[in-house]
């Protein structure tokens, strides 16, 4: 090993969990895979890493929720028009989240494709924050454990895994948008 590798290894062993938290708030799945790999190499304790990763995911998601809750009021009217944010659409989102919010959050967390939109929409709809946290936690734990175990098993391939995940989630997203578009246009035609 080189001196730089030794320094990085020692830094991860002494402060790895502290460093893991802010990075995982920003980017969860790939960081979780890398954490699993570092756990396998003995640099991170896996149980504590799991706890830090779950907390980081909840913090990041709560920030998106908070943006949705306050963000629409902060956005200029012109930008809201461009994004199509209207009172009627917000009412539809709120109605959806009042009846199906938990399911929507769990599905968004597990598919990872519409996670950003669902988290912001939960905030826009004024979903109760404790309810939001509960359903978000229910979706976060299995997702985090899954990626941590992938990292533990084959973490040295994290760059390849990252590319696969990107293409898979992109394909799911495109398929989801296509299905929603077809549903929307059929519904509009029936009116």
N, C-alpha and C positions, 0 to 999 in steps of 0.2 A: 504494500500500500504506500501511496505517496503521503507526504506530510499534510497536504490539503485534505486528502481523504480521511486521514486520522483526525484532523481538527473537526471536520464536518461530522464524522462518526461520534466523536466525543460530545460535540454540541447537541446532537440529536439525543444521545443517551442522557445528558444532564438536563436539557431544557426542551426535549422533543414534544412533550405534551403541551407545554406553554406555547411553543411555536406552532403546533398543530392547530390550535383553536382558531386564530385569525385567518389562517390559510383555508381552513375548512369552511369558515363562514362564507368566504368568497367562492370557492369551488369545491363542492362536496364529493362527488363520486370518484374522480381521479385521485384526489387527496386521500380518500378512504382506501382505495386500492393500494396506493403507495404506503399508507400506514399499516395495512395488513402485511405487506411485504417486509417493512421495517420491523414489524412484530415478529415475523418468522426469523429474521436475521438476529433478533435479540436486542434491537435498539429501543423498542417501545413495548411496554406491557400492554397486551391486547385488551384486557378488561378495562383498564383506565382509558386506553385509546378509544374504545367503543363509547364510553361515557362522554368523553370530550367531543367526539364526532357527533353524537346525538345532540348534545347541548349546542354545538356550533351550528348544526343544521336548523335547530329550533330558533336560534338567534337570527340567523340569516333569513329564515322564512318569516319571522316576526317583523323584521325590517321591511320586507315586501308587503306584508299585511298593513303595516303602519303607513307605508307610502300609499297604498290603495285607500286607506281610511282618510288620510289627509291630502293625498296627492292630487285628487281631482279638483279640490278647491284651490290648490296652489298653481295648477296648470293654467296658462292664459286661455281665454275663451276661444281664440283662433285655433290653438293647438287642440283643444277639446273637440272642435268642429272637424278638424282634419282626422282625428282619431275616431270620430263618430260617437263620442261620449255625449249622450243626451239624457235628460231626466227619465224619459221612457225606457231607455235601455238599462239605465241603472236600476229602475224599478223591476225590470225583468230579471236582472242578475240577483237582486235582493230576494225576489220571490223564489227563484231557483235555489239560492243558498238557504232560505228558510226551511225548505223541505228536503233538499238533496245535498246540502253543503258538506256534510260529513263524508258521504260517498264520493263526492267530487274531489275533495281534498285527498282522500286516500288513493283514489285512482290516479290523480295527478302526481302524487308522490311516488307511486309504484311504477308508473310508466315513464316518469321524468320528462315527458314531452311537453305537456301543458302546465308544468309546475309553476312557472313564473306567472302565467296568466291567471291560474286558479288562486294563487296566493294573493295577488293584487285584487282580484275580483272578490275574494272573501272580505278584504278590507273595505272595498267600495260598497259592498252590500251591508256593511255594518254588522257582520256576523259577530256574535259574542266572542270576545277574546279567549276566555277560558274554554269554550267549546272548540274554537279554532285550534288552540294549543293541544287539546285532548286528541282530536282527530289527526292533527299533524303528527303528534307523537306516535299514534297507532300506525301511521304510514311510514314514519321515519325509522323506527326500530328495525323492522325486517329489511328495509332497503339498506340501511347502514350495515347491518350484520351480513347481508348478502355480498356487498362490495368489499367488506373487510375480509370475508372468507375467500373471495376471488383473489384478493391481493395476497393473502396468506398462501394460497395454493399456487398461483401463477403470476405473482406480482412483478417479477422481473420483466414481464411482457407488458407493463403498464402503458407504454406508448401505443403498442398495437391494440390493446384493449380499448384505449381512449378513442382511437380511430374507428373501431368497430361500433363503440357506443354512439359516437357522433353520427355515423351513417344510419345506424338502427333507429335512433331517436328522430333523426331527420325524416326517415321513411315513415315512421309512425305518425309524425306531425303532418306530413304531406297527405297521407292517407286520411287522417282525422279531419284535416281542412277540406279535403275532397268530399268526404261523407257529410260533413256539416253543410257544405255548399249545396250539395244535391238535396239534402233535407230542406234547407232554407228555400231553395228555388221551387221545390215541389209544394211546400207549404204556401209560398207566395202565390203560386198558380191556382191553388185550391180556393183562395179567397175571392 
